[in-house]
């Protein structure tokens, strides 16, 4: 499955790494691509990963999912 | 000694941490205070730390000293 999550508040490469790292720790996430300029985070995933878990992982890092 | 270094490009808490961490690794640096909004980095230091080393440490993290 593939989904683009719109994230607010990422301002630099460190932010990108923080979000990528958190998503990659969700079991089932296969790849993460971040477009820092637009805040678009593209995630490829399979079971057991859920969108809810991914949103939580992002918010735990201090960013907002739009 | 105390010096305020004006740094460009710090956008978030991660940037602040990166600059602080790099400066604290310079031998002789005693304390670092970062004002993210203005980019002002206040450093207390003693020998053998030099301003040149501190500038280098900041630039190595990808930020510009004004």
Backbone of each chain as nested JSON, in Angstrom:
{
  "chains": [
    {"id": "A", "residues": [
      {"number": 1, "name": "UNK", "atoms": {"N": [0.851, -1.193, 0.0], "CA": [0.0, 0.0, 0.0], "C": [0.879, 1.231, 0.0]}},
      {"number": 2, "name": "UNK", "atoms": {"N": [0.313, 2.338, -0.484], "CA": [1.083, 3.569, -0.523], "C": [0.166, 4.724, -0.124]}},
      {"number": 3, "name": "UNK", "atoms": {"N": [0.736, 5.662, 0.63], "CA": [-0.099, 6.765, 1.108], "C": [0.774, 8.002, 1.258]}},
      {"number": 4, "name": "UNK", "atoms": {"N": [0.235, 9.157, 0.884], "CA": [0.941, 10.406, 1.132], "C": [0.324, 11.099, 2.336]}},
      {"number": 5, "name": "UNK", "atoms": {"N": [1.157, 11.331, 3.335], "CA": [0.706, 12.004, 4.558], "C": [1.216, 13.437, 4.511]}},
      {"number": 6, "name": "UNK", "atoms": {"N": [0.334, 14.382, 4.748], "CA": [0.732, 15.789, 4.715], "C": [1.146, 16.223, 6.115]}},
      {"number": 7, "name": "UNK", "atoms": {"N": [2.388, 16.659, 6.259], "CA": [2.933, 16.971, 7.585], "C": [3.317, 18.441, 7.675]}},
      {"number": 8, "name": "UNK", "atoms": {"N": [2.964, 19.044, 8.796], "CA": [3.294, 20.449, 9.028], "C": [4.415, 20.594, 10.055]}},
      {"number": 9, "name": "UNK", "atoms": {"N": [5.321, 21.527, 9.81], "CA": [6.311, 21.868, 10.835], "C": [7.713, 21.372, 10.568]}},
      {"number": 10, "name": "UNK", "atoms": {"N": [7.897, 20.601, 9.498], "CA": [9.257, 20.15, 9.185], "C": [9.989, 21.31, 8.513]}},
      {"number": 11, "name": "UNK", "atoms": {"N": [11.114, 21.72, 9.113], "CA": [11.796, 22.895, 8.577], "C": [13.183, 22.612, 8.021]}},
      {"number": 12, "name": "UNK", "atoms": {"N": [13.764, 21.486, 8.382], "CA": [15.155, 21.251, 7.97], "C": [15.436, 19.771, 7.825]}},
      {"number": 13, "name": "UNK", "atoms": {"N": [16.637, 19.464, 7.41], "CA": [17.023, 18.076, 7.211], "C": [16.932, 17.233, 8.467]}},
      {"number": 14, "name": "UNK", "atoms": {"N": [17.144, 17.875, 9.644], "CA": [17.011, 17.127, 10.891], "C": [15.565, 16.701, 11.103]}},
      {"number": 15, "name": "UNK", "atoms": {"N": [14.645, 17.601, 10.773], "CA": [13.217, 17.3, 10.913], "C": [12.861, 16.128, 10.002]}},
      {"number": 16, "name": "UNK", "atoms": {"N": [13.359, 16.189, 8.783], "CA": [13.11, 15.119, 7.822], "C": [13.596, 13.783, 8.377]}},
      {"number": 17, "name": "UNK", "atoms": {"N": [14.802, 13.794, 8.931], "CA": [15.357, 12.563, 9.499], "C": [14.531, 12.055, 10.67]}},
      {"number": 18, "name": "UNK", "atoms": {"N": [14.056, 12.977, 11.499], "CA": [13.273, 12.587, 12.68], "C": [11.99, 11.885, 12.25]}},
      {"number": 19, "name": "UNK", "atoms": {"N": [11.331, 12.439, 11.24], "CA": [10.071, 11.862, 10.761], "C": [10.328, 10.527, 10.06]}},
      {"number": 20, "name": "UNK", "atoms": {"N": [11.332, 10.504, 9.203], "CA": [11.684, 9.263, 8.509], "C": [12.009, 8.161, 9.504]}},
      {"number": 21, "name": "UNK", "atoms": {"N": [12.84, 8.485, 10.487], "CA": [13.259, 7.494, 11.477], "C": [12.084, 6.931, 12.249]}},
      {"number": 22, "name": "UNK", "atoms": {"N": [11.17, 7.824, 12.628], "CA": [10.013, 7.385, 13.421], "C": [9.114, 6.472, 12.583]}},
      {"number": 23, "name": "UNK", "atoms": {"N": [8.927, 6.824, 11.323], "CA": [8.069, 5.996, 10.462], "C": [8.708, 4.65, 10.171]}},
      {"number": 24, "name": "UNK", "atoms": {"N": [10.018, 4.653, 9.977], "CA": [10.697, 3.392, 9.68], "C": [10.659, 2.428, 10.865]}},
      {"number": 25, "name": "UNK", "atoms": {"N": [10.38, 2.963, 12.056], "CA": [10.283, 2.077, 13.225], "C": [8.903, 1.434, 13.353]}},
      {"number": 26, "name": "UNK", "atoms": {"N": [7.943, 1.904, 12.574], "CA": [6.611, 1.282, 12.592], "C": [6.698, -0.029, 11.8]}},
      {"number": 27, "name": "UNK", "atoms": {"N": [6.319, -1.124, 12.441], "CA": [6.416, -2.438, 11.795], "C": [5.502, -2.497, 10.57]}},
      {"number": 28, "name": "UNK", "atoms": {"N": [6.086, -2.818, 9.44], "CA": [5.304, -2.924, 8.212], "C": [5.632, -1.797, 7.231]}},
      {"number": 29, "name": "UNK", "atoms": {"N": [6.278, -0.746, 7.74], "CA": [6.66, 0.349, 6.849], "C": [7.868, -0.083, 6.021]}},
      {"number": 30, "name": "UNK", "atoms": {"N": [7.746, 0.075, 4.705], "CA": [8.787, -0.409, 3.804], "C": [9.703, 0.705, 3.307]}},
      {"number": 31, "name": "UNK", "atoms": {"N": [9.11, 1.858, 2.996], "CA": [9.945, 2.974, 2.577], "C": [9.231, 4.292, 2.848]}},
      {"number": 32, "name": "UNK", "atoms": {"N": [10.039, 5.322, 3.048], "CA": [9.517, 6.647, 3.384], "C": [10.243, 7.664, 2.527]}},
      {"number": 33, "name": "UNK", "atoms": {"N": [9.473, 8.539, 1.896], "CA": [10.071, 9.598, 1.088], "C": [9.492, 10.937, 1.533]}},
      {"number": 34, "name": "UNK", "atoms": {"N": [10.364, 11.855, 1.919], "CA": [9.909, 13.146, 2.442], "C": [10.23, 14.265, 1.462]}},
      {"number": 35, "name": "UNK", "atoms": {"N": [9.235, 15.072, 1.132], "CA": [9.466, 16.313, 0.377], "C": [9.365, 17.467, 1.364]}},
      {"number": 36, "name": "UNK", "atoms": {"N": [10.556, 17.961, 1.752], "CA": [10.613, 18.96, 2.818], "C": [9.88, 20.245, 2.422]}},
      {"number": 37, "name": "UNK", "atoms": {"N": [9.994, 20.629, 1.162], "CA": [9.415, 21.896, 0.699], "C": [7.891, 21.897, 0.818]}},
      {"number": 38, "name": "UNK", "atoms": {"N": [7.28, 20.762, 0.523], "CA": [5.813, 20.716, 0.536], "C": [5.254, 20.049, 1.794]}},
      {"number": 39, "name": "UNK", "atoms": {"N": [6.094, 19.332, 2.532], "CA": [5.619, 18.603, 3.7], "C": [4.967, 17.27, 3.364]}},
      {"number": 40, "name": "UNK", "atoms": {"N": [5.056, 16.867, 2.104], "CA": [4.443, 15.603, 1.684], "C": [5.349, 14.433, 2.056]}},
      {"number": 41, "name": "UNK", "atoms": {"N": [4.784, 13.483, 2.804], "CA": [5.536, 12.298, 3.22], "C": [4.886, 11.077, 2.576]}},
      {"number": 42, "name": "UNK", "atoms": {"N": [5.607, 10.458, 1.665], "CA": [5.068, 9.301, 0.953], "C": [5.569, 8.013, 1.62]}},
      {"number": 43, "name": "UNK", "atoms": {"N": [4.622, 7.186, 2.007], "CA": [4.979, 5.968, 2.741], "C": [4.488, 4.736, 1.991]}},
      {"number": 44, "name": "UNK", "atoms": {"N": [5.368, 3.769, 1.812], "CA": [4.971, 2.456, 1.324], "C": [4.93, 1.526, 2.521]}},
      {"number": 45, "name": "UNK", "atoms": {"N": [3.839, 0.783, 2.661], "CA": [3.702, -0.056, 3.856], "C": [2.816, -1.253, 3.579]}},
      {"number": 46, "name": "UNK", "atoms": {"N": [2.892, -2.194, 4.49], "CA": [2.052, -3.388, 4.416], "C": [1.622, -3.714, 5.841]}},
      {"number": 47, "name": "UNK", "atoms": {"N": [0.792, -4.736, 6.006], "CA": [0.402, -5.15, 7.355], "C": [1.638, -5.484, 8.162]}},
      {"number": 48, "name": "UNK", "atoms": {"N": [1.668, -5.212, 9.481], "CA": [0.557, -4.707, 10.289], "C": [0.511, -3.187, 10.435]}},
      {"number": 49, "name": "UNK", "atoms": {"N": [1.262, -2.431, 9.646], "CA": [1.265, -0.971, 9.801], "C": [-0.123, -0.39, 9.484]}},
      {"number": 50, "name": "UNK", "atoms": {"N": [-0.53, 0.574, 10.296], "CA": [-1.792, 1.278, 10.036], "C": [-1.502, 2.77, 9.925]}},
      {"number": 51, "name": "UNK", "atoms": {"N": [-2.383, 3.464, 9.227], "CA": [-2.241, 4.914, 9.092], "C": [-2.227, 5.581, 10.466]}},
      {"number": 52, "name": "UNK", "atoms": {"N": [-3.058, 5.061, 11.366], "CA": [-3.141, 5.644, 12.713], "C": [-1.776, 5.572, 13.411]}},
      {"number": 53, "name": "UNK", "atoms": {"N": [-1.118, 4.438, 13.301], "CA": [0.214, 4.292, 13.91], "C": [1.214, 5.275, 13.292]}},
      {"number": 54, "name": "UNK", "atoms": {"N": [1.1, 5.442, 11.984], "CA": [2.034, 6.351, 11.297], "C": [1.786, 7.793, 11.722]}},
      {"number": 55, "name": "UNK", "atoms": {"N": [0.523, 8.17, 11.834], "CA": [0.202, 9.524, 12.293], "C": [0.748, 9.742, 13.704]}},
      {"number": 56, "name": "UNK", "atoms": {"N": [0.563, 8.75, 14.557], "CA": [1.065, 8.857, 15.933], "C": [2.576, 9.015, 15.965]}},
      {"number": 57, "name": "UNK", "atoms": {"N": [3.262, 8.232, 15.128], "CA": [4.726, 8.289, 15.096], "C": [5.191, 9.689, 14.719]}},
      {"number": 58, "name": "UNK", "atoms": {"N": [4.503, 10.295, 13.764], "CA": [4.864, 11.648, 13.311], "C": [4.577, 12.669, 14.414]}},
      {"number": 59, "name": "UNK", "atoms": {"N": [3.395, 12.537, 15.033], "CA": [3.014, 13.498, 16.073], "C": [3.906, 13.362, 17.313]}},
      {"number": 60, "name": "UNK", "atoms": {"N": [4.353, 12.155, 17.589], "CA": [5.27, 11.953, 18.72], "C": [6.581, 12.703, 18.523]}},
      {"number": 61, "name": "UNK", "atoms": {"N": [6.935, 12.973, 17.28], "CA": [8.153, 13.73, 16.997], "C": [7.919, 15.238, 17.063]}},
      {"number": 62, "name": "UNK", "atoms": {"N": [6.673, 15.63, 17.269], "CA": [6.365, 17.049, 17.432], "C": [5.837, 17.733, 16.181]}},
      {"number": 63, "name": "UNK", "atoms": {"N": [5.42, 16.95, 15.201], "CA": [4.892, 17.525, 13.957], "C": [3.402, 17.229, 13.832]}},
      {"number": 64, "name": "UNK", "atoms": {"N": [2.712, 18.069, 13.077], "CA": [1.276, 17.906, 12.91], "C": [0.952, 17.251, 11.578]}},
      {"number": 65, "name": "UNK", "atoms": {"N": [0.029, 16.294, 11.643], "CA": [-0.514, 15.715, 10.415], "C": [-1.733, 16.542, 10.041]}},
      {"number": 66, "name": "UNK", "atoms": {"N": [-1.74, 17.027, 8.8], "CA": [-2.842, 17.9, 8.367], "C": [-4.072, 17.04, 8.05]}}
    ]},
    {"id": "B", "residues": [
      {"number": 1, "name": "UNK", "atoms": {"N": [35.928, 34.207, 28.825], "CA": [35.572, 35.102, 27.725], "C": [34.161, 34.787, 27.262]}},
      {"number": 2, "name": "UNK", "atoms": {"N": [33.544, 35.772, 26.659], "CA": [32.197, 35.548, 26.179], "C": [32.047, 36.223, 24.816]}},
      {"number": 3, "name": "UNK", "atoms": {"N": [31.315, 35.553, 23.938], "CA": [31.182, 36.087, 22.585], "C": [29.829, 35.672, 22.015]}},
      {"number": 4, "name": "UNK", "atoms": {"N": [29.193, 36.58, 21.3], "CA": [27.968, 36.225, 20.609], "C": [28.267, 36.04, 19.129]}},
      {"number": 5, "name": "UNK", "atoms": {"N": [27.975, 34.842, 18.639], "CA": [28.202, 34.517, 17.229], "C": [26.843, 34.537, 16.53]}},
      {"number": 6, "name": "UNK", "atoms": {"N": [26.778, 35.239, 15.415], "CA": [25.509, 35.318, 14.679], "C": [25.478, 34.206, 13.629]}},
      {"number": 7, "name": "UNK", "atoms": {"N": [24.496, 33.328, 13.757], "CA": [24.424, 32.147, 12.895], "C": [23.16, 32.176, 12.033]}},
      {"number": 8, "name": "UNK", "atoms": {"N": [23.359, 31.82, 10.765], "CA": [22.235, 31.793, 9.833], "C": [21.848, 30.36, 9.494]}},
      {"number": 9, "name": "UNK", "atoms": {"N": [20.56, 30.091, 9.404], "CA": [20.101, 28.808, 8.898], "C": [19.543, 27.856, 9.941]}},
      {"number": 10, "name": "UNK", "atoms": {"N": [19.596, 28.25, 11.207], "CA": [18.991, 27.386, 12.232], "C": [17.48, 27.598, 12.21]}},
      {"number": 11, "name": "UNK", "atoms": {"N": [16.75, 26.51, 11.972], "CA": [15.298, 26.66, 11.815], "C": [14.487, 25.98, 12.903]}},
      {"number": 12, "name": "UNK", "atoms": {"N": [15.085, 25.053, 13.627], "CA": [14.272, 24.288, 14.587], "C": [15.127, 23.824, 15.752]}},
      {"number": 13, "name": "UNK", "atoms": {"N": [14.487, 23.147, 16.669], "CA": [15.169, 22.653, 17.858], "C": [16.3, 21.694, 17.543]}},
      {"number": 14, "name": "UNK", "atoms": {"N": [16.14, 20.94, 16.435], "CA": [17.21, 20.025, 16.051], "C": [18.448, 20.806, 15.628]}},
      {"number": 15, "name": "UNK", "atoms": {"N": [18.234, 21.901, 14.919], "CA": [19.352, 22.747, 14.48], "C": [20.073, 23.315, 15.701]}},
      {"number": 16, "name": "UNK", "atoms": {"N": [19.278, 23.771, 16.645], "CA": [19.836, 24.329, 17.872], "C": [20.721, 23.296, 18.569]}},
      {"number": 17, "name": "UNK", "atoms": {"N": [20.211, 22.066, 18.663], "CA": [20.965, 20.988, 19.302], "C": [22.251, 20.679, 18.546]}},
      {"number": 18, "name": "UNK", "atoms": {"N": [22.186, 20.706, 17.221], "CA": [23.355, 20.38, 16.401], "C": [24.458, 21.405, 16.65]}},
      {"number": 19, "name": "UNK", "atoms": {"N": [24.083, 22.68, 16.693], "CA": [25.068, 23.75, 16.898], "C": [25.618, 23.698, 18.327]}},
      {"number": 20, "name": "UNK", "atoms": {"N": [24.72, 23.545, 19.283], "CA": [25.153, 23.441, 20.687], "C": [26.126, 22.289, 20.873]}},
      {"number": 21, "name": "UNK", "atoms": {"N": [25.747, 21.139, 20.327], "CA": [26.572, 19.937, 20.485], "C": [27.953, 20.126, 19.895]}},
      {"number": 22, "name": "UNK", "atoms": {"N": [28.006, 20.738, 18.712], "CA": [29.29, 20.93, 18.036], "C": [30.169, 21.892, 18.833]}},
      {"number": 23, "name": "UNK", "atoms": {"N": [29.572, 22.952, 19.358], "CA": [30.36, 23.929, 20.124], "C": [30.851, 23.329, 21.438]}},
      {"number": 24, "name": "UNK", "atoms": {"N": [29.998, 22.539, 22.061], "CA": [30.404, 21.933, 23.337], "C": [31.549, 20.941, 23.172]}},
      {"number": 25, "name": "UNK", "atoms": {"N": [31.77, 20.49, 21.94], "CA": [32.889, 19.573, 21.713], "C": [34.213, 20.305, 21.501]}},
      {"number": 26, "name": "UNK", "atoms": {"N": [34.152, 21.612, 21.348], "CA": [35.393, 22.39, 21.223], "C": [35.994, 22.535, 22.627]}},
      {"number": 27, "name": "UNK", "atoms": {"N": [37.235, 22.119, 22.771], "CA": [37.878, 22.153, 24.086], "C": [38.019, 23.588, 24.572]}},
      {"number": 28, "name": "UNK", "atoms": {"N": [37.509, 23.848, 25.758], "CA": [37.57, 25.184, 26.32], "C": [36.209, 25.869, 26.356]}},
      {"number": 29, "name": "UNK", "atoms": {"N": [35.268, 25.343, 25.593], "CA": [33.923, 25.93, 25.608], "C": [33.225, 25.516, 26.899]}},
      {"number": 30, "name": "UNK", "atoms": {"N": [32.704, 26.525, 27.608], "CA": [32.102, 26.257, 28.912], "C": [30.585, 26.206, 28.862]}},
      {"number": 31, "name": "UNK", "atoms": {"N": [29.989, 27.125, 28.102], "CA": [28.538, 27.073, 27.972], "C": [28.101, 27.721, 26.671]}},
      {"number": 32, "name": "UNK", "atoms": {"N": [26.965, 27.262, 26.17], "CA": [26.436, 27.735, 24.89], "C": [24.958, 28.044, 25.072]}},
      {"number": 33, "name": "UNK", "atoms": {"N": [24.556, 29.207, 24.622], "CA": [23.146, 29.569, 24.7], "C": [22.683, 30.015, 23.315]}},
      {"number": 34, "name": "UNK", "atoms": {"N": [21.643, 29.371, 22.809], "CA": [21.179, 29.67, 21.451], "C": [19.818, 30.358, 21.489]}},
      {"number": 35, "name": "UNK", "atoms": {"N": [19.704, 31.477, 20.782], "CA": [18.396, 32.105, 20.573], "C": [17.986, 31.803, 19.135]}},
      {"number": 36, "name": "UNK", "atoms": {"N": [17.079, 30.839, 19.012], "CA": [16.706, 30.331, 17.696], "C": [16.066, 31.43, 16.836]}},
      {"number": 37, "name": "UNK", "atoms": {"N": [15.274, 32.279, 17.46], "CA": [14.538, 33.307, 16.723], "C": [15.472, 34.301, 16.057]}},
      {"number": 38, "name": "UNK", "atoms": {"N": [16.557, 34.653, 16.742], "CA": [17.461, 35.673, 16.209], "C": [18.73, 35.075, 15.602]}},
      {"number": 39, "name": "UNK", "atoms": {"N": [19.024, 33.816, 15.916], "CA": [20.245, 33.199, 15.433], "C": [21.468, 33.563, 16.261]}},
      {"number": 40, "name": "UNK", "atoms": {"N": [21.24, 34.236, 17.38], "CA": [22.359, 34.634, 18.24], "C": [22.81, 33.467, 19.109]}},
      {"number": 41, "name": "UNK", "atoms": {"N": [24.099, 33.138, 19.015], "CA": [24.66, 32.041, 19.801], "C": [25.683, 32.626, 20.751]}},
      {"number": 42, "name": "UNK", "atoms": {"N": [25.37, 32.57, 22.033], "CA": [26.253, 33.135, 23.036], "C": [27.127, 32.033, 23.635]}},
      {"number": 43, "name": "UNK", "atoms": {"N": [28.433, 32.232, 23.549], "CA": [29.364, 31.203, 24.004], "C": [30.27, 31.752, 25.092]}},
      {"number": 44, "name": "UNK", "atoms": {"N": [30.37, 31.009, 26.192], "CA": [31.388, 31.301, 27.205], "C": [32.519, 30.313, 27.003]}},
      {"number": 45, "name": "UNK", "atoms": {"N": [33.742, 30.816, 26.965], "CA": [34.863, 29.909, 26.674], "C": [36.154, 30.421, 27.3]}},
      {"number": 46, "name": "UNK", "atoms": {"N": [37.118, 29.536, 27.326], "CA": [38.448, 29.889, 27.83], "C": [39.467, 29.182, 26.94]}},
      {"number": 47, "name": "UNK", "atoms": {"N": [40.722, 29.41, 27.174], "CA": [41.744, 28.697, 26.411], "C": [41.554, 27.204, 26.585]}},
      {"number": 48, "name": "UNK", "atoms": {"N": [41.832, 26.37, 25.563], "CA": [42.433, 26.75, 24.288], "C": [41.407, 27.051, 23.176]}},
      {"number": 49, "name": "UNK", "atoms": {"N": [40.135, 27.22, 23.495], "CA": [39.138, 27.48, 22.449], "C": [39.415, 28.801, 21.743]}},
      {"number": 50, "name": "UNK", "atoms": {"N": [39.268, 28.807, 20.422], "CA": [39.404, 30.045, 19.659], "C": [38.123, 30.281, 18.867]}},
      {"number": 51, "name": "UNK", "atoms": {"N": [37.894, 31.533, 18.52], "CA": [36.723, 31.872, 17.72], "C": [36.734, 31.124, 16.394]}},
      {"number": 52, "name": "UNK", "atoms": {"N": [37.914, 30.977, 15.829], "CA": [38.034, 30.292, 14.547], "C": [37.538, 28.85, 14.652]}},
      {"number": 53, "name": "UNK", "atoms": {"N": [37.924, 28.18, 15.727], "CA": [37.461, 26.796, 15.928], "C": [35.95, 26.734, 16.073]}},
      {"number": 54, "name": "UNK", "atoms": {"N": [35.41, 27.719, 16.779], "CA": [33.964, 27.731, 16.998], "C": [33.225, 27.968, 15.698]}},
      {"number": 55, "name": "UNK", "atoms": {"N": [33.748, 28.89, 14.89], "CA": [33.124, 29.142, 13.581], "C": [33.157, 27.873, 12.732]}},
      {"number": 56, "name": "UNK", "atoms": {"N": [34.289, 27.203, 12.75], "CA": [34.423, 25.968, 11.983], "C": [33.435, 24.914, 12.442]}},
      {"number": 57, "name": "UNK", "atoms": {"N": [33.285, 24.793, 13.752], "CA": [32.37, 23.79, 14.309], "C": [30.944, 24.048, 13.827]}},
      {"number": 58, "name": "UNK", "atoms": {"N": [30.577, 25.315, 13.79], "CA": [29.222, 25.684, 13.346], "C": [29.062, 25.412, 11.86]}},
      {"number": 59, "name": "UNK", "atoms": {"N": [30.066, 25.805, 11.087], "CA": [29.978, 25.626, 9.63], "C": [30.001, 24.143, 9.247]}},
      {"number": 60, "name": "UNK", "atoms": {"N": [30.712, 23.341, 10.028], "CA": [30.724, 21.9, 9.78], "C": [29.331, 21.289, 9.921]}},
      {"number": 61, "name": "UNK", "atoms": {"N": [28.482, 21.923, 10.706], "CA": [27.109, 21.425, 10.877], "C": [26.196, 21.912, 9.753]}},
      {"number": 62, "name": "UNK", "atoms": {"N": [26.738, 22.765, 8.886], "CA": [25.945, 23.212, 7.74], "C": [25.297, 24.581, 7.922]}},
      {"number": 63, "name": "UNK", "atoms": {"N": [25.761, 25.34, 8.909], "CA": [25.199, 26.666, 9.137], "C": [26.244, 27.737, 8.818]}},
      {"number": 64, "name": "UNK", "atoms": {"N": [25.748, 28.92, 8.507], "CA": [26.655, 30.004, 8.17], "C": [26.843, 30.959, 9.335]}},
      {"number": 65, "name": "UNK", "atoms": {"N": [28.096, 31.347, 9.557], "CA": [28.386, 32.4, 10.527], "C": [28.372, 33.711, 9.759]}},
      {"number": 66, "name": "UNK", "atoms": {"N": [27.581, 34.669, 10.253], "CA": [27.453, 35.953, 9.551], "C": [28.672, 36.825, 9.833]}}
    ]}
  ]
}
